[in-house]
């Protein structure tokens, strides 16, 4: 027990200075770009290993203490000699190379401690390829480089680990993870819960719709699927089960809604900041482009829960709503959010915006006694935020190693060319390959890592085939996000099934059904420019939006087997045909397909309206006759 208290104290002594340092850096450049990244990496490594030490068994204590000391030595060496390292890059001394190799090993081990084996294993394979790839036959033969130059490129030459990915983590991601954690610690969730209860009393789907709304609100500031499930799911899942949803449905709905938080502006997930850093587009443009797809996603999840409520005959929620509390707690959430949007629109940097959002939410929490944190709670909020940011920081260092290998070996040129050749220059085949790669990688690595690894290879191919930069990168980003609800490894569903007490695979499949829009919207982004705020003309924009909405509704209605009434087999077949025709319109821009699809959808709707007016015995007889 005494040892754990000492480690807890050490975590606080590292976490608080790490948070203060990053906040200070938004106002004053206390270090140059490379030293700043190095300080970020050093503190992140130490904090990750301290957190692991806190949970470790006795036989792991000495190795972890050694990792902490080595992290301090390695990053301290870079900090002291970084000017010399810049001068002698690619011609490093033996001590340089030893420190470089050590940094790589520490980054891989810290990533393994944070996110499991898959990402560091991918990095290890990449490193082996960097050393031995020149022995592989074409087309994947790597450019031959000496051991010294390879290690220099991966770390000590101040590239690789110290590349764009770590820079984005140090400048943006850490601050927004800290902000999201503080929003939870400082009780901004009280507003979410009251809003959820209010909506739950108004609509038939009750707590399920509350889950959709609260998860979108929480996700808009945390940008983390698993954390979103933990925050809102502990409230919404038991209520969903109480009013009649099956446990796997309750968990699936929460997982789908929480995963959507990664695409909901203004914060979104860590990968959105990486997209800004990689593409060079301002973050404010990223969130503007994400707005319409995010709204469509939550609209379709809302339709799903409403249809399921009617199908299962779910009763409305009877939870009391404290309107006074909702109004009093609203400023703690709404003011920081409004401030962020205002400052981003005004053109201030994402770093500057994050600083003031953190300051404002902290100050506002002190005004009311109910939300005023104790000193211990405030410290814990900053420490937990720092730990979350540190975990992402070390994973960014690990991803930097992989990206560096792709670039320095020539694989970044050869692989896109090979993919283009395999696909025959067919964009749709490239999109399918990108989807599969994103989902597979997303099964075992953070969203940010899955996005970067796929975007580095696949985005250049899509750009060559005529897509815009943001279209290509958003396609990779969306599938990396929604891998969190894709069986067989659906991380958000894993958290949700534990809260729901439901079988994992059933919950994962339910979450995929509820979040089906997340797998269709990326293709719509490619085929429907209006979603990217790039309409060609008013008529085309109107038809495209209508087609997108009908596609998503038709797909969701078919999955639920319920529209205004139960669907017959004929109606389901017609809706599938409607979905196919409207999709054909988006791909070909042939209005004939859209007209046919609209007619089918209207026809099914009219027939459903007629069925709702039939008495129940006649309706059941009709369904039986049509083979429901």
C-alpha positions, 0 to 999 in steps of 0.5 A: 500500500505504501508503494502504491501511494508513493507511485500515486504521488509521483504520477501527480508530480509528473502529471500536473507539471505536464498539464501546466507546461502544455498550457503555458506553451500555448501562450509563450513559446518556452522552448523551440519546436523540437525541444517542445516535442521532446519534453512532451515525449519525455513526460509522456513516457514517464507518465505511462510507465508510472501508471503501469508501475501503479498497476504492476506486480512486484516482479515488474517493478524494477524493469518499469523503474528502469524504463522510467530512468531510461526515458529520462536519460534518453529525452534528456540527452536529446534536450541537451544536444538537440542543436548538435543532433540537427547538425550531424543528422544522418552522420550520428555518433555511437552515443547518438545511435544508442540513444536513438535505438533506446528511444524507439524501444521505449516508444514501442514498449510504452505504446504496448502498455497503453494500447496492447500489442498490435501497434508496436508489433506493426512498428517492429515489422516496419523496423525489420523491413527498414533494415532488411527490405533491400533483400526483398524482390521488387516491387517491395524492395526497399532502398538500402541504408546503413544501420546508422542512417536508419536509426537516425531517420527513425529517431535521433536525426529528429525525424521519425519519432520527432515528426509531424505526428508527435508535433500534432500530439504535443501542440493539439491533441494533449490539450483537447484530451485534457479539456475533455477530461476536465469537462467530466471531472468538473461535472459538466455531465450534469447538463447532459443527463438532464437533457437526456431525461427531458428528451426521454420523456418527450419521445417514445424511444425514451432513454435510447434517444437520450443516449443518442443526444447525450453521447453526441453532446459528450462526444462533441467535447471528449472525442473518445468513444470508450470514454463516452460509453463510460460517461453516458452508458452508466446512466442510459444503458440501465434505463434502456433495459428498464423500459424494454430494450434487450441488453444487447440492444441497449449496449449496441445503441450506446456504443454506436452513439458514443462512437459517433462522438469522434466525428462530432464537432467542435472537438472530434477525435485525436485523428481530426487534429492529425488530419489537420497537421498532415493535410495542412488544412486549418482545424476550423475547416476540418470541423466545418466539413465534418458537421453535415455528415455528423448530423446525418449520422446521429439523425440515422441512429435516432431513427433506429432507436425510435423504430426499435421502440415502436417495434418492441412497444417500449414505454416512455421514460418516467425519470423526473427532469430538474429543469432548474438544474438543467438551466443552472448547469447549462453554462458549464457546458455551453459557454466553453463550447460556444467560446471554442466555436467563436474563437476557431471561426475568428481564426485563432489557433487550436492551441490558443482555443484549447487554453481558453476553453480549459480556463473558462470551464475551470473558472465556471465550475468554481461559481456554483457550490454543486459543481465546485470541485475540491482541490483533490478533484481538480488535481485528479482531473488534471492528472487524468487528463495528462495520463490520457494525453500521454497515452496518445502521445507515446502512440503518436511516437510509435506511428511516427516510426512507421510513417518514417519507414514508409517514406525512407524505404520508398514504400510510400511511392511503390505501394500506392503505385502497386495498389493503383495497378492492382485496382486498374485505376478503378476508384471504387476498388481503391475505396473498398481496399481502403475501407477494409484496411482501416477497419482491420487496423482499427480493430487493434490500434487507436483511431488516430493510428489507424487513420494515419497508417491508412492515409499515408498509403491510400490517400495518395492513390485516391488523390491521383484518381481525382479526389480532393485532399479532404475527401480522401482523408475523411474517407480514411478517418471515418472508417478508422472511427467506426472500426470501434463498432465493427465485429469481431473486435469492436472496442466501444461495444466491448465497454458497452456489453460490460455495462449492459450485462450482454453477450459481446458479439450480440452487442457488437452486431447491434452496434453495427446495425445502429451505426450503419450510417457510419459505413455508408457516409464515407462513400457518400462523402466521395460521391456527394459533394454537397456533404462537403459544402461543394454543391455544383448547382442548387438542383443537384445539391437538393437531389443529392441531400434528399437521396442521401437521407432516403438511402440512410432511412431505407437502410435503417428501416430495412434492418429494423424490419419496421417503418410506420408498421411492420414490413412485409418481404415485398416492402423490404425488397422494394426498400433494398431496390430503392437503396440501390437505385439512389446509390446508383444515382450518387455514383452516376449522377443520372437523375433517372435513378434518383426518380426511380428511387424516390418513387419506390420510397414514396410508394412504400411510405404510402402503403405503410400509411394505409397499413397503419389505418387497418385494424390490428387483426386485419394488419396481422392477416395482411402481414401473414399473407405477404410472408413477413 
